Amino acid sequence: KQWREDFERVADGLVDEMLARGSLDGVKDLAETFVSTVLPDALGLPDSPERRENLFLLGEWNFDGQGPRNARFEETNRRAVQIDPWYQQMMRRESLVPGGFGEKIFESADAGDILPHEAPGLLRSFLRGGLDSTTSAISAALCHLAANPDQYAMLRADPSLIRNAIEEAMRIESSIPNVGRLTMRDAVIDGVLVPADSKLMVILGAANHDPSVFESPERFDVTRRTQGHVALGYGIHMCVGQAIARLEADVLLRALVAKVARLELAGEPVRKLNNNLRSLGSIPLRAAAA
């Protein structure tokens, strides 16, 4: 609840700035700026001129590392290694701003709820769960709403559909389309025996476009019942930062529909290439005040 108030203040300011300008980049000026401001602040990461750029570089490196060891990964790895000392320092308890969620993680270690060495890893997990993939999901929602003015009008008429719109954006884009899994025992999948200790590629993006589950899966529909989508994983592998991601997207879209009467594409959206993160690099947008 405390985070929501802080997030709303930032979202309102960004949307006001958007309206004053009339046009902007939905990725860089809205989604990236919002997420790279509110989440690190909530976790207690100290601000610095390089924080935003470094965090997104680390996210790019994380997801490039989930694919082949190709030229893209090697180049991202080269750049990420250069900022590793900064990253390691940011994960230390003494570097955190008092009162943030990061401090609470270390206090849990003090209380014996988690092991001391797990605290920095949990802090990294929340960053990964609420930064790059969340930016991708918010960007997807902005892009599809701008490309489908009837859907945006429905949100303005009924803001209770905002959560649906977020889930639909995650379903249709599937920010992390592929995940690796290891079988712990023999299993039969669709009549095929998969031995224990087998490596599998689970294609979440395909599941989220399964026509036997989602009618007209390529259509963006804010009224769709999206139960069953697996953009955030499933079971014990559900995204640890899913509540944060949904909160961030909800707050920004609510500020948007409250203040922006018309949202439209001002140019062709551009994809951002990565080995395993499906995201947009640019969304030219135009907006008119309510």
Protein Blocks (a to p, Z undefined) as FASTA:
>chain_A
ZZmmmmmmmmmmmmmmmmmnopacfklmmmmmmmmmmmmmmnopacdfklmmmmmmmmmm
mmmmmmccdfklmmmmmmmmmmmmmmmmmmpmklpcghiaklmmmmmmmnomacfklmmm
mmmmmmmmmmmmmmmmmmmmmmmmmmmmmlmmmmmmmmmlmmmmmmmmmmmnomplbccd
ddfbdcdeehiacdehiacdddfklmmmcfklmghklbccfkbcfehiakloghjlbcfk
lmmmmmmmmmmmmmmmmmmmbdcdfbdcdddddfkbccdfbdcdddddZZ
